[in-house]
């Protein structure tokens, strides 16, 4: 019987060790799952960062194109100058009309007198 008790004691010790190994494996499995989840999240974050970088580069190109277009177009001082020229033309129009009417009247007197 002492041999049997020894075997039972050894079996209990062996089972305790196996249960410890099993628990350790379960913990390692959970850690591995967490690590894989983190890797998946990191991959998603990397892809998002890559998309943002591509978008940023495209925006930079668009800004350069807009800046070139703006350089080719009139700036505010040019617009103000053009508006002043139009205002001057409209303001001086009655004077020019009066001068033209005076010339026509003057010439028409000579045409009627001569004819």
Secondary structure, DSSP 8 states (H G I E B T S, - for coil): -HHHHHHHHHHHHHHHHHHHHHHHHHHHHHHHHHHHHHHHHHHHHHHHHHHHHHHHHHHHHHHHHHHHHHHHS--HHHHHHHHHHHHHHHHHHHHHHHHHHHHHHHHHHHHHHH-
